[in-house]
Amino acid sequence: MKTKEIMKEDVKLIHPERNLREAARKMQQFDIGALPVVDDDKVVGMITDRDILVRAVAEGGDPDQTKIGDIMTKGVVTAYDDQDVKEAKKLMKENQIRRLVILNRDNQVRGVISLGDLATAALDREESGEVLEKVSEAEHKK
């Protein structure tokens, strides 16, 4: 199974020069906890709701003055949309991350995979396997 088969495609992006209030509002509007940060169509970071709280608000930062680029996580781990889901899972485990940005081969953002997406895909495969097993058992009994 390829990453493009399980990724969420409707990814909300934000520019590093935007302020934290804009990021928080976007997260609230779309009920999401993270935004890939993109500059010139390239991923330059990731900002999470936790980043805003821990790295800015708790430190007394002004959400209207603090730029996303100042507190975002840089060096974002990514995978390609044609990579196997097992590789994506391995990357997430090795880097201890909950979300993986998925790119096309032109390095443009195409989606995001979360731990929940991996769990759902695993359940779907397991359930499919159970169905196939039951069908196979029924065929052998005939």
C-alpha positions, 0 to 999 in steps of 0.5 A: 500500500502506498502513502497516497492511498491513506494520506489526508489530501486536503492539507492546510498550509501556512507561510513562516512569516504569518503570525501565531494568531493566524496559525491558531485561528486556522487550526481552530477553523479546520479542527486540526492540530498542525500545519505544514509551513511552506515557503515557495512551495517547499516545506520549511517546517511544521507548527503545532498547537503545542508549539504555540502554547509551549514555545510562545504563549508560555514564554510570554510571546505575543501571538500577534507579533511572533512569526511562525518561522520563529518557533516552528519545528525545522527539518521536517521529516517527509515521505513521498506519495509513491512510497510504501506505507511501511516506510512511512511507519518506519520514519515516524517510529524512528523520528518519534513523530505523530504526523508525516508530510507527504510530498510528490517527487517535485517536493510539493506537499500532497498530504499528511499521514497521522498515526491515526491514519496508519492505525485505520489502514492497519485495521482495514487490512486486518478486517479485509484479511478476516473477510477473505479468511471467512470466504475461503473457509466457506468455499472449502466447506462446500 
